[in-house]
Amino acid sequence: MTKLKTKTPLIAWAPPSMVYPAGIPFRVRVEKLEEGNIGEMDGAARAISLSSLPEHKPLLKETLLHEYIHAILYVSGISQILEDRVEEGIVIALECQLSRMVNFDKLGER
């Protein structure tokens, strides 16, 4: 008699509720954002928001990393001296390289 092998159900990745860029706590929220926006970082509120739209779900890991890098630049004071387009270019360059090395399941750890 052969037993049927059951596949372990895949658990969908969910972002952590908190992240700690440069050791500073930032709340992570999944919510409706302005059209065309997948993520945003609010340094003053210490919050990162990610889009709740289903079509954006495959992009949430990289988007969280992108906003996390913005948060690092914010808490270090660097974002205050950079033009927006320069900061965005730096963040995109870092995100592209770091996304291959980051364990996304550990982003919420201190």
Secondary structure, 3 states (H helix, E strand, C coil): CCCCCCCCCCCCCCCCCEECHHHCCEEEEEECCCCCCCEEEECCCCEEEEECCHHHHHHHHHHHHHHHHHHHHHHHCHHHCCCHHHHHHHHHHHHHHHCCCCCHHHCCCC
